[in-house]
Amino acid sequence: MQPNKDQIARPAKGRFFAHTVPEILSLLGELGFSHSPYRKRLDVVFKNPKHESGRGTQVVSLYKADAIIIYSFEERFGPIHAKAAVVAALEHLAVLDRKENHEWSRRESVSFRAYLGELGKLTITRHIRIATLGKYRGNDRFSNACKPISVRSEERVVCAIELA
């Protein structure tokens, strides 16, 4: 078994994480997320979001059989509401995790993202990143062999849930 590559960030100024690492690990165990056969569990990443989306505040991202990313919340969110949003997102992502089969590909990367919008609306999307790969010829430099020529992404709403 390989060790997990957890990354735990500190919350930025004016932000907080709704759960602690042990709470997230116990939730992942209870909900039964699938993971790589080479690791004991999913990698856990605590992160500060870089920008706001049109869909709302990003709560959780799931990269199937690889990692789960938990994002920090602004102070304007109450800790109780933030915890409820993370738990609801993890429960819905666990259902999607069981339905979808994971296929590793250099060309395509699939992730699921949960956003908390205004009025307590939780939106779960499927984000697909598709790379156009070039041909590697014998006279090309090997350092460019694995780099994609172009990358495009598309995000579609899977479901929207009203939180109480």
N, C-alpha and C positions, 0 to 999 in steps of 0.2 A: 504494500500500500504506500502510495506517495502522500506526503504531508499536504494539508490544505494550505492555500495561499490567501488567508484572510487579510483584509485591509481595513483597518479601523481608523477613520478620520475623526478629528475633533470637530464639534459643531462650530460654524463660523459665528462671528459676532452677531447677536440678535437672533440666533437659531438654536434649535435643540433637537435631539433624537428622541422619538417617542418611546422606544424600547432600548433595553440594554442588550449586549451580545448574548448572555445566557438565556434571556427571554426569547430572543429570535431563534436560537438553536433549539430550544425546547418546542417552540411553535413549528419549526421545520420538521422535527421528529414526529410530532403529533399529526401533522397534516400529510406526512408521507411523500415528500418531494422525491422524485427520482434523481439519481446522481451517477456519476461516472463509476464504472466498476473498479477503477484504479484509485479511488478516494473513498473515505468513509462517509462523506456527506458533501453537500454543495459548499462552495466557497462563499463566505459572508463578507460583503463589502459595505461599509458605512461611508456615505459620501454626501458632500454638499452639492446641491444642483447648481449647474453653471448658468442656466437661464430659465426663464419662465416660458412655458408653452402656451399656445392658444387654447389648449384643452384644460389648463389649470396647473396646479402644483404637482410635480412628479412625486409620487409616494414610493413606489417599488418598481424595480425592473427584474425580470427573470430571464436568464440565458439558460436554456434547457440543459440539464445534466452538467452544468458548469458552475454558474454563480448566481447569487441573488444579491441585488443591490438595494439597500435601504437608504432613503434620502432624508435629510434633516428638514424640519419644519420651521417656519418663521414664528416669532413670538406671538403674533396675532392669533395663531391657532391655540386652542386650549389643549393641555396635555391629554385630557380624557378623550377629546374628539380625535386627536392625532393617533392615539393608541387604537381607537375603534377603527379608524380608516386603514391603518396598517394591517390589523387583524382581518378586516373584511377583504382587503386586497389579497392577502396571502391565502385566504380560504378560496377565493375565486381563481387565483392563479394555480392552486393545487389541483383544482378540477381540470383546468386546461392542461396542466402538466401530465395528468393521467391520460387525457384523450389524445394528445399529439405524440407522434413518434419522433424521436430525435435522430436525425441523420447528419453526420458531420460532413461539411463541404467547404472547400476553399472559396468557392464561387458565391455561396449564399449563406447568410447568417440570419437566423430568426430569433427574435426576442419578444417578450410580452411586457407591456408597460402599464402601470396603473397611475391615473391622474385624479387628483381631487379638485373638482371644479367648484364654482360658486353654488351656494345653497346645498352643500353636502352631497353633490352628485359625483360618484366614483365611476370613472370611465376606464375601461380596460381595452387596450389596443394591441394589435399584432404588428410589429415593426420588422420589415424585411429589408435587408441590405444585400444588394446584388452587385457583384463585381464582374466587369468584363475583363477576362484574362487574355493576355497576348500570347503569341507563339514564341517559344524559345528555340532559336536556331543555333547551330554550332558556333557561328562566328559572333554571336551576341555576348555581352558581358553577363556573367552568371549572377551578379548582384541585382540585375533587373529581371531575373527569371521568374520570381514569385510575386512581383509587384503587379497590381491590376492596372489596366489602362484607364478605366473609368469606374466610378462607383455611383450607383443611384439607390435611393431608398424610397420605400412607400410604407405608409402606416394606415391601417384600417381599424375601425372600431369593432371590437368583438362583442362587447356588451356594456351597458350603462346601468348602474345601480344607484338607487336613492338610499342614502344613509339616514337613519333616524336621529 
